[in-house]
């Protein structure tokens, strides 16, 4: 039987009277306010994750630009400003009173102007919404317990100002049955502005937590450098000064210049434009590849610069040098393949001689990028972010394959025949796998999943727990998955990991593992072909050099009038008769018989080619004509024995 709203005590009393399933109580599960209280206290692992969520909120507000100022290296105040639609008073009040109850993707969101009237999963400007749970703005609790919101919509003569003070969550037991936990307090008011047409939101974070400041300042790193484990024993710190960093401050927030590595060192100059500055930041990583066996971000950048790099990876932004899917297939810079969705399928090579045909077009993927279709610019402390992934001009290695390999594929699964409560609806995505002998930085080894262009997971180096022993090859692969529909329900609340048991995660995992198998097969085959071609080329070059040597000897011996004989060993597979030359024939078995302990010798074709060349040279100098047939066979057998000395048992 269905239960109306009753107290826990009433339901417990009712339950005592129910002794069969036929009369069971039916109700809904409820979430205790302690859960939301814990959420507002911080659920993210790094300060950058909180800033990422605030930028994502700006994207969902149809902002075209976001400016982040962190006050580095002091980090006493952080400001995030955007030119989005802003929030009306109704939207502000809903935000403050419904933590964890986002109006996005709902009819209420349409009424509040934060979702499209035609489709609640879109922003008013037509973007796919990133946020879903309504906790993004409270991610600031990771950074501070007090912040200010200043927001305004176009056409409004007033702006709304909110001061928020969050409460520190405690696990101490509460008195009585109280479940109405207060996440914090706020003050809100309206102020008249002179610019009626202005719109956007500014979030100001003050009183930054000491732990957050220490993290962004890399205090632990610098401390380990200054204080090795045992100074008495002369031990050195396991930490090294990163190549680039924002400098060091002392306890009074003054720059430290006298200590080793204390002065600021950045890969760009202050006068550089924001996009140029970030491009230099990306280039400094790739330029380090030539001098290092492996390139790790932690060795190149301090914590703050690593945060900037990861923000650039996670947001819906263009690539620093363009997407690999928009590269032309006709350009001979990589091998291109289309992945199969068949259970035991194999990748098919994509070839096009037509100029201008892109990988996206020839493989049948979306006509435009899923996450670069609209303008969205993010500038953090003078750096205009873009995805720091490069595909061309990569460092050369000793690997047989001198060109990278690109594999593309897509999948749509409607889960027909399954209840939506079981399948969570359709799943559709596109993806590429990029193989190169050396991935840099190493943090880009793995698979990165983007949902509507955004990702909190970054690169998963396990490739969704791939169990096949392909460790070397996995370190040579960068993979991105672009989800068009689905998978959002599989994201855990921090948006930095997936529920591995969710049907969408299971299907995606299966597809990625199949793609890895197809890549491994194609890469092995391509490498083998290249090695065979290289051997053939090397052999032909060697044969040409030998022929030149013999011709030169013949020219000296007979003033160019003599003819180099053709040597034929009967029974060998190296038969190349020159009808215009002089052929000298030898029985291979008789020559082999002249080799001591020759019973188990099977001459290699390489040895026979060398013996043929030596025999020609002996003939040119007239050595053979001075010997009897038996002596010739003995001489050639001795030479062959030397060439085959390693094979004699």
C-alpha positions in Angstrom: 0.0 0.0 0.0 1.1 3.5 -0.7 2.1 5.6 2.3 1.1 9.3 2.5 3.6 11.6 4.2 4.1 10.3 7.7 6.7 10.7 10.4 9.3 8.0 10.8 7.7 7.0 14.1 4.2 6.6 12.5 5.7 4.5 9.7 7.6 2.3 12.2 4.4 1.6 14.1 2.6 0.8 10.9 5.4 -1.5 9.8 5.0 -3.6 13.0 1.5 -4.5 11.8 2.6 -5.6 8.3 3.5 -9.3 8.2 3.2 -10.2 4.5 4.5 -8.7 1.3 0.9 -8.3 0.0 0.3 -5.6 2.6 3.8 -4.0 2.4 4.4 -0.3 2.7 5.4 1.5 -0.4 7.1 4.9 -0.3 10.0 6.8 -1.8 13.6 7.1 -0.6 14.5 10.4 0.9 17.9 12.2 1.2 18.9 13.6 4.5 20.0 17.2 4.5 23.3 16.1 6.0 24.3 15.0 2.4 23.8 18.5 1.0 25.6 20.0 4.0 28.5 17.7 3.2 28.4 18.7 -0.5 28.6 22.4 0.3 31.7 21.8 2.5 33.7 20.7 -0.6 33.7 17.6 -2.8 36.5 18.4 -5.2 40.1 17.1 -4.9 42.0 20.2 -6.2 41.4 24.0 -6.2 41.3 23.9 -10.0 38.3 21.7 -9.9 36.3 24.4 -8.1 37.4 27.1 -10.6 36.5 24.7 -13.4 32.9 24.4 -12.1 32.5 28.2 -11.9 33.7 28.5 -15.5 31.3 25.8 -16.5 28.5 27.8 -14.9 29.5 30.8 -17.1 29.4 28.5 -20.2 25.8 27.4 -19.2 24.9 31.1 -18.9 25.8 31.6 -22.6 28.9 33.6 -21.8 31.3 34.3 -24.7 34.2 35.2 -22.4 35.3 34.4 -18.8 38.1 36.3 -17.0 39.7 34.6 -14.0 42.1 36.6 -11.8 43.8 34.7 -9.0 46.1 37.3 -7.6 49.0 34.9 -8.2 51.3 34.3 -6.4 49.6 35.7 -3.3 46.2 34.2 -3.9 44.5 36.5 -1.4 41.5 37.1 -3.7 40.1 35.2 -6.7 37.6 36.7 -9.1 35.7 35.0 -11.9 33.8 37.3 -14.2 31.7 36.5 -17.3 29.4 38.2 -19.8 26.7 35.6 -19.6 23.0 36.2 -19.3 23.2 36.9 -15.5 20.6 35.9 -13.0 17.2 37.4 -12.3 16.1 37.9 -8.6 14.0 34.8 -9.0 17.0 32.7 -10.2 19.1 34.0 -7.4 16.6 33.1 -4.7 16.1 29.7 -6.2 19.9 29.1 -6.3 20.3 30.0 -2.6 17.4 27.9 -1.4 17.9 24.8 -3.6 21.5 23.6 -3.2 21.6 20.4 -5.1 18.3 21.1 -6.8 19.3 22.7 -10.0 16.6 24.2 -12.2 18.7 23.4 -15.3 17.0 20.8 -17.6 13.6 21.4 -16.0 10.5 23.4 -16.8 11.3 25.6 -13.8 14.7 26.4 -15.5 12.8 27.5 -18.6 10.6 29.8 -16.4 13.7 31.2 -14.7 15.4 31.9 -18.0 18.3 29.5 -17.5 17.2 26.9 -20.0 15.9 27.0 -23.5 12.1 27.4 -23.9 12.1 24.7 -26.6 14.5 22.2 -25.0 15.3 22.3 -21.3 18.6 20.5 -21.9 19.9 23.5 -23.8 20.8 27.0 -22.7 18.8 29.9 -24.0 21.5 30.4 -26.6 21.4 26.8 -27.8 24.4 25.2 -26.0 24.2 21.8 -24.4 24.1 22.4 -20.7 27.1 21.1 -18.7 25.7 21.6 -15.1 23.0 19.4 -13.7 23.0 19.0 -9.9 23.0 22.6 -8.8 26.2 22.5 -6.6 28.6 24.1 -9.0 28.6 27.6 -7.4 29.1 26.0 -4.0 32.3 24.4 -5.2 33.9 27.6 -3.9 33.7 26.0 -0.4 36.9 24.2 -1.6 38.6 27.6 -1.7 36.8 29.8 0.9 33.9 29.9 3.3 32.8 33.4 2.2 32.2 34.8 -1.3 30.3 37.4 -3.1 28.0 37.1 -6.2 27.3 40.2 -8.3 24.9 39.4 -11.2 22.8 41.4 -13.7 20.6 40.7 -16.7 20.3 42.9 -19.7 17.6 45.5 -19.5 17.5 45.6 -15.7 18.4 48.9 -14.1 19.6 47.0 -11.0 22.1 44.4 -10.2 21.8 41.8 -7.5 24.5 41.4 -4.8 24.8 38.4 -2.6 27.2 37.8 0.3 27.4 34.1 1.3 29.0 32.7 4.4 29.2 28.9 4.3 29.1 26.7 7.4 31.8 24.2 8.1 30.3 20.8 8.2 30.9 18.6 11.2 30.2 14.9 11.8 29.1 15.5 15.4 25.7 14.1 16.4 22.8 16.5 16.4 20.2 17.0 19.1 16.9 15.2 18.7 15.6 14.4 15.3 16.8 17.6 13.6 17.6 17.0 9.9 17.3 20.6 8.7 20.9 21.5 8.5 21.9 25.0 7.5 24.6 25.1 4.8 25.4 28.7 5.7 23.9 32.2 5.7 23.5 34.9 3.1 22.7 38.6 2.6 21.2 39.8 -0.7 20.2 43.2 -2.0 19.8 45.2 -5.2 21.8 48.1 -6.4 21.0 50.6 -9.2 23.5 50.6 -12.1 24.1 53.1 -14.9 24.6 50.6 -17.7 21.1 49.1 -18.2 22.3 46.9 -21.1 25.1 45.2 -19.2 24.8 41.6 -18.3 26.9 38.9 -16.6 28.0 37.5 -13.3 31.1 38.2 -11.1 32.0 35.9 -8.2 34.6 37.3 -5.8 36.3 34.9 -3.4 38.0 36.5 -0.4 39.6 35.0 2.7 41.1 32.2 0.7 41.7 29.1 2.8 45.3 28.7 4.0 45.4 25.1 2.6 44.3 26.4 -0.8 46.9 29.1 -0.9 49.6 26.7 0.1 48.5 24.3 -2.6 48.5 27.0 -5.3 51.8 28.3 -4.1 53.4 24.9 -4.2 54.5 25.3 -0.6 55.0 21.6 0.0 57.2 21.3 -3.1 59.4 24.3 -2.0 59.6 23.0 1.5 60.8 19.6 0.4 63.5 21.3 -1.8 64.7 23.5 1.1 64.5 20.7 3.7 65.8 17.3 2.5 65.0 14.3 4.6 68.3 14.2 6.4 70.6 17.2 6.1 73.2 15.5 8.4 73.6 12.6 6.1 73.9 14.9 3.1 70.7 13.5 1.5 69.3 15.4 -1.4 65.6 16.2 -1.8 63.6 13.9 -4.1 61.9 17.0 -5.4 63.4 19.2 -8.1 62.7 22.8 -9.0 60.3 22.9 -11.9 61.5 24.5 -15.1 58.8 27.1 -14.8 57.0 28.5 -11.8 55.3 31.7 -10.5 58.0 32.4 -7.9 58.1 32.2 -4.1 56.8 34.3 -1.3 57.8 34.5 2.3 55.5 34.7 5.3 54.9 38.4 4.7 54.0 37.8 1.1 57.2 39.3 -0.3 59.0 37.7 -3.2 62.0 35.6 -2.3 64.8 36.2 -4.7 67.9 35.0 -2.7 66.9 31.3 -2.4 67.7 28.8 -5.0 65.0 28.9 -7.7 63.0 31.5 -5.9 62.7 34.1 -8.7 59.7 33.8 -11.0 60.4 31.9 -14.3 57.7 31.7 -16.9 57.7 30.5 -20.5 56.1 33.7 -21.8 56.8 37.4 -21.4 54.5 39.9 -19.7 54.1 41.8 -23.0 52.8 38.8 -24.9 49.1 38.7 -26.0 47.0 36.2 -24.0 46.8 33.6 -26.8 50.5 33.9 -27.7 51.5 33.5 -24.0 49.5 30.3 -23.7 50.9 29.0 -27.0 54.4 29.5 -25.6 53.4 27.6 -22.5 52.4 24.6 -24.6 55.5 24.9 -26.8 57.8 24.8 -23.7 56.5 21.3 -22.9 57.1 19.9 -26.3 60.6 21.5 -26.5 61.5 19.6 -23.4 60.8 16.3 -25.1 64.2 16.3 -26.9 66.1 16.5 -23.7 64.1 14.1 -21.5 63.2 10.4 -21.6 59.8 11.3 -20.2 58.1 14.7 -19.9 55.9 15.1 -16.8 54.0 18.2 -16.0 55.1 18.1 -12.4 58.8 18.5 -13.6 57.9 21.3 -16.0 55.4 23.4 -14.0 54.6 24.2 -10.4 51.1 23.5 -9.0 49.6 26.8 -10.3 50.7 26.3 -13.9 49.6 22.6 -13.7 46.2 23.9 -12.7 46.1 26.2 -15.6 47.1 23.4 -18.0 44.4 21.1 -16.6 41.7 23.8 -16.9 42.6 24.2 -20.5 42.2 20.5 -21.0 38.8 20.2 -19.2 36.8 23.1 -20.7 34.8 23.4 -24.0 37.6 25.3 -25.9 39.3 25.1 -29.3 42.6 23.2 -29.7 45.8 25.2 -29.6 46.6 24.1 -33.2 43.3 22.8 -34.3 41.5 19.4 -33.9 43.0 16.3 -35.3 39.6 15.5 -36.9 40.0 18.6 -39.1 43.3 17.5 -40.5 43.4 16.7 -44.2 43.8 13.0 -45.0 45.6 13.7 -48.3 48.6 15.2 -46.3 51.2 12.4 -45.9 51.8 13.1 -42.2 49.9 10.2 -40.5 48.2 6.9 -41.1 44.4 7.1 -40.8 42.0 4.3 -39.9 38.3 3.9 -39.3 37.4 1.7 -36.3 34.9 -1.2 -36.6 32.0 -1.7 -34.2 31.8 -5.4 -35.0 32.7 -7.7 -32.1 35.8 -9.0 -33.9 36.1 -6.3 -36.4 39.4 -4.7 -37.6 40.3 -1.1 -38.4 40.1 -0.1 -42.1 42.7 2.3 -43.5 41.4 5.6 -44.8 43.1 6.9 -48.0 42.2 10.0 -50.0 44.1 11.8 -52.7 41.6 14.6 -52.9 42.8 17.8 -51.5 40.9 19.4 -48.7 39.1 16.2 -47.4 39.3 16.1 -43.7 39.4 13.1 -41.4 36.1 14.2 -40.0 34.5 14.1 -43.5 36.0 10.9 -44.8 35.1 9.0 -41.7 31.5 10.2 -41.6 31.7 12.0 -38.2 29.8 15.2 -37.3 30.1 17.9 -39.9 31.3 20.3 -37.1 33.1 19.9 -33.9 30.9 19.0 -31.0 32.5 21.5 -28.7 34.0 24.2 -30.9 30.8 25.3 -32.6 30.4 28.5 -30.7 32.5 31.3 -29.3 33.8 30.7 -25.8 37.0 32.3 -24.5 38.6 31.9 -21.1 41.5 34.1 -19.9 43.2 33.3 -16.6 45.8 35.8 -15.3 46.6 36.9 -18.9 46.6 33.5 -20.5 43.9 32.7 -23.1 43.3 29.0 -22.7 43.0 26.4 -25.5 43.3 22.7 -25.4 47.1 21.9 -25.1 47.1 18.9 -27.5 49.4 18.8 -30.5 49.4 16.3 -33.3 51.9 17.5 -35.9 55.6 18.3 -35.7 56.2 15.7 -32.9 59.7 14.6 -31.9 61.3 11.8 -33.9 62.3 8.5 -32.2 64.0 5.3 -33.1 60.7 3.6 -33.6 60.2 2.0 -37.0 57.0 4.1 -37.6 58.0 7.7 -38.2 54.5 8.9 -38.6 51.6 8.8 -36.1 48.5 6.7 -36.5 45.0 8.2 -36.0 42.0 5.9 -35.4 38.4 7.3 -35.5 35.1 5.8 -34.7 31.6 6.4 -33.4 28.7 4.6 -31.8 25.0 5.0 -31.1 23.1 2.6 -28.9 19.4 3.1 -28.3 19.1 0.1 -25.9 15.9 -0.9 -27.7 13.9 -3.4 -25.6 15.2 -2.1 -22.3 13.3 0.0 -19.9 14.8 3.5 -19.6 15.1 3.1 -15.9 17.5 0.2 -16.7 19.4 1.6 -19.7 19.3 5.3 -18.7 18.4 6.2 -22.3 20.5 6.3 -25.6 24.2 6.7 -25.7 26.0 8.3 -28.6 29.6 9.4 -29.0 32.5 9.9 -31.4 36.1 9.3 -30.6 39.7 9.2 -31.9 42.8 7.4 -30.7 46.1 8.9 -31.5 49.2 6.7 -31.5 52.7 8.1 -31.5 56.0 6.6 -30.2 56.3 9.2 -27.5 53.3 11.0 -25.9 54.1 14.2 -24.1 53.5 15.1 -21.4 52.9 11.7 -19.8 49.7 13.0 -18.3 48.2 12.8 -21.8 48.6 9.1 -21.9 45.1 7.6 -21.6 41.5 8.3 -22.5 39.7 11.5 -21.8 35.9 11.6 -21.9 34.1 14.9 -22.8 30.4 15.4 -22.2 29.2 18.3 -24.2 32.8 19.5 -24.6 33.7 19.5 -20.9 35.6 16.9 -18.9 36.4 16.6 -15.2 38.0 13.2 -15.5 41.1 14.3 -17.5 43.1 11.4 -19.0 42.6 8.0 -17.5 45.9 6.2 -18.1 44.3 2.8 -17.4 42.0 3.2 -20.4 39.0 2.3 -18.3 40.8 -0.5 -16.6 42.1 -2.2 -19.8 43.6 -5.5 -18.6 45.6 -6.7 -21.6 49.4 -6.5 -21.1 50.1 -3.7 -23.6 51.8 -1.3 -21.2 54.3 0.0 -23.7 51.7 0.6 -26.4 49.3 2.2 -23.9 51.9 4.8 -23.0 51.9 5.7 -26.7 48.2 6.5 -27.0 46.1 9.6 -26.5 42.3 9.1 -26.8 39.4 11.5 -26.6 35.7 10.6 -26.5 33.1 13.2 -27.4 29.8 12.3 -26.0 26.8 13.7 -27.9 24.1 12.0 -25.8 24.0 10.1 -22.5 26.7 9.2 -20.0 25.9 12.2 -17.7 24.0 9.9 -15.3 27.1 7.8 -15.0 29.2 10.8 -13.7 29.8 10.7 -10.0 28.9 13.8 -8.0 32.4 15.4 -8.3 32.3 15.0 -12.1 35.8 13.6 -11.9 35.0 9.9 -12.1 32.4 7.5 -13.5 30.1 4.9 -11.9 31.7 1.8 -13.5 28.5 -0.3 -13.1 26.3 2.2 -15.1 25.1 0.7 -18.5 26.6 3.7 -20.4 30.0 3.3 -18.7 30.0 -0.4 -19.4 29.2 0.1 -23.1 31.8 2.9 -23.4 34.4 0.7 -21.7 33.7 -2.2 -24.1 34.0 0.1 -27.1 37.3 1.6 -25.9 38.8 -1.8 -25.2 37.8 -3.0 -28.7 39.3 0.1 -30.2 42.6 -0.6 -28.4 42.7 -4.1 -29.7 42.1 -2.9 -33.3 44.8 -0.2 -32.9 47.3 -2.8 -31.6 46.7 -5.1 -34.5 46.9 -2.3 -37.1 50.0 -0.8 -35.5 51.9 -4.1 -35.4 51.0 -4.8 -39.0 52.0 -1.3 -40.1 55.3 -1.5 -38.2 56.1 -4.9 -39.7 55.4 -3.5 -43.3 57.7 -0.6 -42.6 60.4 -2.8 -41.3 60.2 -5.1 -44.3 60.3 -2.2 -46.7 63.3 -0.8 -44.8 65.1 -4.2 -45.1 64.3 -4.4 -48.8 65.6 -0.9 -49.3 68.7 -1.6 -47.3 69.3 -4.8 -49.2 68.8 -3.2 -52.6 71.2 -0.4 -51.6 73.7 -2.9 -50.4 73.4 -4.9 -53.7 73.9 -1.7 -55.7 77.0 -0.8 -53.7 78.4 -4.3 -54.2 77.7 -4.2 -57.9 79.5 -0.8 -58.2 82.5 -2.3 -56.4 82.6 -5.3 -58.8 82.2 -3.1 -61.8 84.9 -0.8 -60.6 87.2 -3.8 -60.1 86.4 -5.0 -63.6 87.1 -1.6 -65.1 90.6 -1.6 -63.5 91.3 -5.2 -64.3 90.2 -5.2 -68.0 89.9 -1.5 -68.8 86.2 -1.9 -68.9 86.3 -4.5 -71.7 85.7 -7.5 -69.6 82.3 -9.0 -68.8 81.3 -9.7 -65.2 80.1 -13.3 -65.2 76.8 -14.3 -63.7 77.2 -16.8 -60.9 74.5 -19.5 -60.5 74.3 -21.9 -57.6 72.0 -24.8 -58.5 69.6 -25.7 -55.7 69.6 -22.1 -54.3 66.6 -19.8 -54.5 68.7 -16.9 -55.7 68.4 -17.4 -59.5 68.7 -14.3 -61.6 69.9 -15.3 -65.1 71.4 -12.6 -67.3 71.0 -13.9 -70.9 73.6 -11.5 -72.2 76.2 -12.3 -69.6 78.5 -15.3 -69.0 77.0 -17.8 -66.5 79.2 -19.9 -64.3 77.2 -22.7 -62.6 78.1 -24.4 -59.3 76.3 -27.2 -57.6 75.4 -25.9 -54.1 75.5 -29.3 -52.5 79.1 -29.9 -53.6 80.1 -26.5 -52.2 78.4 -27.1 -48.9 80.1 -30.5 -48.8 83.5 -28.8 -48.7 82.7 -27.2 -45.4 83.9 -29.1 -42.4 81.1 -30.3 -40.1 78.6 -29.3 -42.8 76.0 -32.0 -42.2 73.5 -29.6 -40.6 74.2 -26.4 -42.5 71.4 -24.9 -44.6 73.0 -21.7 -46.1 71.1 -18.5 -45.6 70.0 -16.6 -48.7 72.0 -13.6 -47.4 75.2 -15.7 -47.3 74.5 -17.0 -50.8 74.1 -13.5 -52.1 77.4 -12.5 -50.5 79.1 -15.6 -51.9 77.8 -14.8 -55.3 79.3 -11.3 -55.1 82.7 -12.6 -53.8 82.7 -15.3 -56.6 82.2 -12.5 -59.2 85.1 -10.5 -57.8 87.3 -13.6 -57.8 86.3 -14.3 -61.5 87.0 -10.6 -62.5 90.6 -11.0 -61.1 91.1 -14.3 -62.8 91.5 -16.3 -59.6 89.0 -19.0 -60.5 90.4 -19.8 -63.9 93.7 -20.7 -62.3 91.9 -23.4 -60.2 90.4 -26.7 -61.0 86.7 -27.3 -60.5 87.4 -29.2 -57.3 89.6 -26.4 -56.0 87.0 -23.8 -56.9 84.4 -25.7 -55.0 86.7 -26.1 -52.0 87.6 -22.3 -52.1 83.9 -21.3 -52.4 83.0 -23.9 -49.7 85.6 -22.4 -47.3 84.3 -18.8 -48.0 80.7 -20.0 -47.4 81.8 -21.7 -44.2 83.2 -18.5 -43.0 80.0 -16.6 -43.9 77.9 -19.4 -42.1 80.3 -19.8 -39.1 77.6 -18.7 -36.7 75.2 -21.5 -38.0 77.7 -24.3 -37.8 76.8 -26.6 -34.9 
